[in-house]
């Protein structure tokens, strides 16, 4: 690329993505410019690619799960230097509303997401607010670091659902968030976690991670807690049906905007229903710490991440990667774009 230019994977319409030459963005005074090394594809971006996500309007550079190296530092971005290895919390909030000052920045009415409202990381360079930038521990590689964002989503789910060692937990959906929720739930002490999915190869990953994988709907009335990591009417209803009286359900999947739910059952069985969106600053920081802990040797007998089921691809194969994840991902949990 010529000076001042970079490669970027640009979403240009439903199922249309192309690598284009774009201007390298200039960081603001409170920002840093990051040279992207790894960038992961999120499930929400798959719906955006299909034209089903109202947040993602073409033309757009997607990408919010990433790691890289600081290339340039804005005048007020104190504490950072060119060459720092980093990952970034891509959820930018105002910092002064009630949600922000009470530790719930993910609920900020002015929040913006890199890769949706702002240019994202499916490019050689991306700018980021310095307050959202986290240095990587020496033990953590770029692949692991790019998993911090989805790991934080899973941590937020388990924290809000208040998972305990005695909980019987079912997770509906063995996509990346479902798989990471399994890992985090085990770290919270959950012993026997059932994960359901129609993809037999994803269920092999579940079993490798220490979960119980099954292709059939969860047993009715058998669980204390349930997580819907898909977001369809059928999966939301499966989660409610799986709970015993007094159970708890967490809705995190966003595929369908509206669903009909058995509210009388919820009332009579005193089912507690929650929603989990993204994560707060603490969730993101803790997720990064936990990933680093695993690389420093903490172990519970299972892998802490999805790297054994992660593949790499160049930006030029972007559209094909999206099509693979939508059509037949096989035994692939995550695709990372390699920009090193």
N, C-alpha and C positions, 0 to 999 in steps of 0.2 A: 504494500500500500504506500502511496505517496505521503510526504510529510503532512501531518495534521489530519490524515485520513485513517480510518479503521474499517475492518470487516465487521458487519453486523447482520444477524439473522432477523429479517423483518417480516412480521405477520402482515399480509396485505389483503386478506379476505379469507372467508371460510375455505380451509384446506389449501391455502396459498401461502407459502413461506419461501423467501429467497434471500440469498446472501447479497447484500448491497454494500457499496462504499459510502460510509457516512463520516461526518466530521467528528473528530475526537472532541468530547465535551470538555469544557473548561470548568474547573471546580470553583465554587463560590468561596467567599471568605471563611465560612464555617463548614466547608466541605473538603473532602479529599478525592483525588482521582485514583481509582483502583484499576490496575492491569489485571484483567480476569484470567485466572488459571483454570478453574473448574466451575461449571454451571449446570445445575440439575434441572430436569423437567418435572414440574409439579402437575398433579392431577387436575387442578383448576385450570391450568394452561391448556390441557387437552380439550376441555369444553370450550375454552376460548378459541382454539384453533378450528374447532368445528363451527364456530359462530354462535355458540349457545351461552356465552358469558357476557353479560352487559358491561362488565368492567373493562373488557379488552376490546378496544375499537381500533381498526386499522387506519393508517399504518402504525405499527407499534413494535418496538424491541421488547420482547418479553424477557423473563428471567429474574427470579428473586432468591434462588437458592445457590449461593456461590461463595467462592473464596479466591483470593488473589494477593497481589503485592501493591502497596501504595507507590504510585508513580509521582504524584505531586500533592502538595499540602497547601490548603488555603491559609490566608494570613492569620485567621483566628482559630485555626484547627490545632490548638495547642496539644502537645504531648505525642504527636505522631510525626514520623519521618519517612522520607522516601526509602523504600526497601523493606518496610515493616510488612510481615506476613499477616493477613487479616481475613476475617469474615465480617459480614454486615447484617445487622437486623434491618430488613428491607421495609419495615412498617414505620413510616415517618408520621409523627403526631405533632400537635401544636405545642405541647409542653406546659400549658397553663390552664386548660379547662379542668372541670371537676374530675373527669375520667383520668386525665393525665396525672393530676396531683394526688390521686388516690390509688395509683399503681395499676390502672386499667387503661393504659394508653391504646390498647387494641380497640377500645370503644370510643375513642376520640372522634367527634363529629367531623373533624377536618383531616382525618388520617388519609395518607396517600401511600400507595404501595409501589415500590420499584417494579417495573415490568408490567404495570397496569396503568396507574395514573402518571407515572414517570418512566423515562427510558430505563430499561433493565439491563441484565447482565449477559444476554445472548449476544455479546459483542466483545471486542478486544478491550474496551475500556468502559467504565461506568463511574459516575460521580455518586458520592454518598455523604450524608450528613455525618460529621465527625462524631457527634454524640451517639450515633448508632454503630460505630465501628469498634470491633473487638480484635485485639491482637491474638494471634494463635500461640498457644503453648508450644515449646520446642518439640514436644513429643507428638504433636498432631500434624498429620499431612494434609495436603489440600483436598484430597478425596473426602476424608473424614470431616473436615471443616465445612465442606459444601453441604453436608448432611445436618448441620446445626439447626437450620431453620425448620425442616420437617420434624426433627427430633424435639424441638421446642413446642411444636404443635401437639405432639403426642404427650409430652410432659404436662402441658396445660390441660389436656383432656383428663389425664389420670389425677392430677392435683384437684381439679374441680369436682371430679367424681369421688374423690376421697377414698381411693382404692386402699384396702387393708389386706393383710396376709390371710384373713379368713374369708374373703370375698370369693364367691364363685362368679367368674367373669366370662362373658361372651362378647366377642368382637365380630361384627358382621362386615366383611370386606377385608381381603388380604392384599390390598394395594400398599404402597409405601407407608401411608399413615396407619393403616391397620396393623402392619408388621411392626412398625416402630412403637405403636401403642402396646403391643404384646411385650416388647422388650422393656419398655418403661414400667408397665404393670408388674413384670417380674422383679424389677428393681424395687418397686414399692412393696414387694413381698408376696404378691399373688402367686400361688403355687400351681394351680390347674386352670389354665386359660384356654378356652375353646375359641377358635377362629374359623368362620365359615366363608366359603367362596366357591364359585363354580369352576374356577381355574385349578385343575388338578396339580399343575406344576407350581403354582403359588402355594398350594397346600403343602407341597414338599418343603418349601422354604419355612413355612410355619413350624413343621415338625423339627426341622434342623435348628430352629431358634428355641425349641423347648415347649412349643404350644401343642395343642390338640387340634389338628386340622380336619374339617369335615365338609363335604359338599352338600349336605342336607341342611334344611333350616334348623336353628337351635331348638332343643327340646322345650316344650311349653312349661312354664312355671318352674324352671330348674335353676335359675340364676338370681344372684343378689344384685348384679349390676350388668349393664349392657352398653355397648358403644356401637353406634351406627357410623361406620366409616365409608359409606357409599352415598347415601342421600337420595334414595328412591322411596316412593310410597311403600313398596313391598318390604324393603329392608327396615324402614322405620317401624312398620307394624310387626315385623318379626322380632324386633328388639323388645317391644312392649309385651308381646305374647310370651317371650322367654322368661319374663320376670315373675318371681314369686311375690305375693302381697308385701308391700313395703319396699319393693325394689327401686332401683335408680337407673335411669337411662340417660345417656349423653348423645345428643345429635351433633355430628360434626360434618357429615357429608353434605354437599351443596348441589347435587345434580338436578334435583327438582325443587322448584320454588315453593310449591304447595303440595300438601298431602292430607288425606282424610285419615284421622286417627280415632281409635275407640276411646273417646274421652270418658264415657260412663265407666268403662273398665278401669281407666286411670283413677277416677274418683273413688270407686268402690274398693279398689285394691290399694289406695293411697300410694300410687306410683309417683315418684319424684322425677320430673322431666327437666333436663338442662340443655343449654346450647353452649358450644365451645367454639369460639372464633379466634384463630391465630394464637397469640401468646402475649404476655407482657414482658417488660424488660428483664425481670428476674428469671422468668422461664427461659429466656434466650441465653442469659448468662450461665444459668445452672446447666442447661443442655450442653453448652460448650465445655463446662467443667467436667461433666459426666463422661463425655466422649474422650476428653483428655485423660481422665482417670483410667479408663479401659486401656488406653495406649501405654499408661504407666504401669500396667500389670495387675490392676484389680480384676478379679474374675469370679464368675459364678457358674463356670462350666459351659457357657454359651457365648457366641459372638455378640458384641454390643452394637453391631451395625449391620448394614446391608451390603457391605463391600464385596463379599463373596458372590453376590447376585447382582452386581453392578457392572455395566459395560460402558466403554468410552467411545465417543464418536466426534468427528470434526464438525464445525458449524455447517459445512457444505452438505452434510447429510441430515440437516435439521428436519426437513419435511418428512423424510423417510423414517426418522426416529419417532416423530409424532405418530405417523401412520402405524408403525410397529406397535407402539404402546396402546393405541386405540383398537387395532385389529387383533393381533395375536402376540402379546408380549412374551409368552412362553415362561421360562424360568428366569425372567429378568425382573428385578424389583425396581431398579433405577437406571436411568441413562444420564451420564454426565458428559457434557460437551467439554472437550479437551482443547484449551486455547494456549497451552504452554508453548 
